[in-house]
Amino acid sequence: MPDLPTPQDDTEAALFSECWDAVLSYADLCTSGSLTAHQLATEAFTLGMREVRAAASTHVRGAGSRTARLPTIPALLTAVRATAAAWEADGQGHKLDPELRLWLNSGSAARFSGPPLGRPVALRGLRDMQEADAALLWLAEVEALPLPTVARRLGLDPATVADELDQVRGLFRDRCHRAHLDSPMDAQCRSYARLLDAVTRSTAVETPGDLSRHLATCVRCAEAAACLRLHGGGLPGALAGGVIGWGGLAYLERRRRATEVRLGAGRPGGADADDREEGAGRSRVLRGGLLAAAVLLSALALGVSMMPFGGSGEDTAAAQDDRQPVADRGVSRTAARPTATRSPSAPASATRTERRPAPQKPDPEPQGTSSATHRAGPVNASATTRPAGCRVAYELDSQWPDGFQATVSVTTDQALTGWEVSWAFRDGQQVGQMWDATVHQDGPRVTATAADYNKTVAAHGTLSFGFLGSLTGGNRTPYRFTLNGSPCTVG
């Protein structure tokens, strides 16, 4: 396994720290355990940085010409996907997530390396932008960093960065519109192209029924619609799904949760009040800090959070339980470089009650994997023998023709040292990727089991987890919610 490349200067050293946890976060989604995640991340980071350096040197020698390339973080994430594909081709596919292996051997994966005009619109649109503009869009929309932090990282004026981001969104839309028109399309798709452009420009224009039906069955036009519609909150999902491919929505959720933890925990009361996020749809005040401190905490906390848990009987379960889309749960550790170890960390989401912004669906491919590991019997005897008065809030974050994203929050009257939340679906829904819990489904009955890091919940505290699901008909709210076997009220 290769070592991480050596930074060439202080600027590149800072870049390494900024990008490592993003690479490791996606590699963890792609693999079957923490050790293989670190191996995949290291190989991909080495490959990606070599390509980034080569592109930069080519650009310098190009006498003013601009080489089309992605910003550094999405370029490195693309290297993770390419390295995973190489593992599959070289007979190392057993190290990868099973659903990723299916995707890598499908036509969906072939689109990302096939003819340029057949690649996803978001990928082509982002590559066609100036790198600085593309980096601003990616950091704000996918990495979910508050705008003052983005401004400091890119050397922009914090007072005008929100206006610049609006302009960059418009540029991205224009590039995606042009890419969509240049794509090979059949006669039906071509006939809807102008109408699609018109209805996605304004929130006041309703989508005609025939266009809606077309978007429900045409993947590529639906992808284009998500990139062209700048309102409604679907742009982050369109970017992540179109550039990363498999696992895009799960990665997006991980990065959003990681940013919330890193910038919202462990801050003094007198934090900088200027770190108020100005982007559309953001309503919370996120308190920022120095960039270097945030970066080092990010890199170390993700590395520490991925230490394998010992014990021969629980190895498989531990490898699955810790594959939730969160990172940076530690706030008091110090180190200069990321590590290959993981250890249990403090709860990050057990008391979170706010609702997360939800990506819309441009991407019908699988977005992660559900764990088949389910511990039989109660999680913890002391937790299950208590009478557990509880209240459940079930939030449908977003929905598309064949899937949805939801969040479950449970407030418990009793302190817990382990928990299982169960419910029953009414319409045959199936849970796919779940974060902050391990999922087991038997027919309509679903059981979510606490992850290792969030088993403990204080009395009158709230535990929370989310998931992606598929549907074939209705999508009514589930019923018969229980916490450790005791019924909960829903409301």
Disulfide bonds with the S-S distance in Angstrom:
Cys390-Cys488 1.82
